[in-house]
Amino acid sequence: MKIYDYNGSANIVGKRIREARKKRNMSQEELAIKLQLKNIIIGQKVVSRIEKGERFVADYELLGFSQVLNVDLYWLFEIDK
């Protein structure tokens, strides 16, 4: 499997996912459960790795995150300067 790296991170959406999750007072475990209900099988540790930028995020996972967190998909890609 190819290892993806963008300026030292495996994804650019992790910080936004964390921001949206915290805004909704949702734990990583709760987020993982809601994703699992959408048939996206990831656990709390995977959510943590995504938020830290340590894990690649698949396109279907991004869609699930945007739906569960009720944020625009494109908002996840906005990078703070």
N, C-alpha and C positions, 0 to 999 in steps of 0.2 A: 504494500500500500504506500502511496506517495505521502510524504510528510509535508503538510502545508505550513507555511510560515509567512506572516505579514508583520514586518518590523518587530520580530521577536514574539509574536502572538499567533496562535492557531486560528483565531477569529477576530473580527472587529465588532461583534455585537454583544459580547459578554458584559461589558460595562452597562450597556443600555438595558439588557435583560435584568441585571441586578437592580438598576435604578427603578425600573417598572415594578419589579417584585416587591421591593422595599416600600414603594409608594402605596402599594395595596396591602401592606402589613401581612405579607404572605411569606411563610418559611420556604426554604429550598425543598423540604419534604412535601409540603402542600403543593408546590408547583409541579414537582415530579408526579405526584398522584393525579393532578388534573391533566397532565400530559398523557399519563398512562390511560386515563379514561377516553382519550382521543386516539388510543392505540399507538402512541409513541412511547415505546418502552425504554425509559431511562430512569435512573434513581437519583437520590439526593446527591450522591458523590459525583455523578456526571454533571448535574446542574452546577455544582461547585466548581468543577474543572472548566466548564463552559464560561462561567462568570469570571474566572481567573484568566481566561484566554489560553488555557492549556489543552483544549479539545476543539477539534474541527466541528462545525455545526452543519448538518445536512439541510438541504432545501426544505424537505417536509418537516423537519424539526423547527426551522425558522417560522414556517407557517403556523405550526402548533403554538409556539411561544407567542406570536402576535395575537392569535385568537384567545388563548388562555389569559394573557395579560391585558387584552383589550387595547392594544396599541397598533398603530399603522405599521405595516411591514417595513416601509421605507424609513420610518422613524428609527428603527433598530440600527440602521446603517449610518445614521448621522454621527459624526465624530466631533467631540468637543475639542476645541483648539486651545 
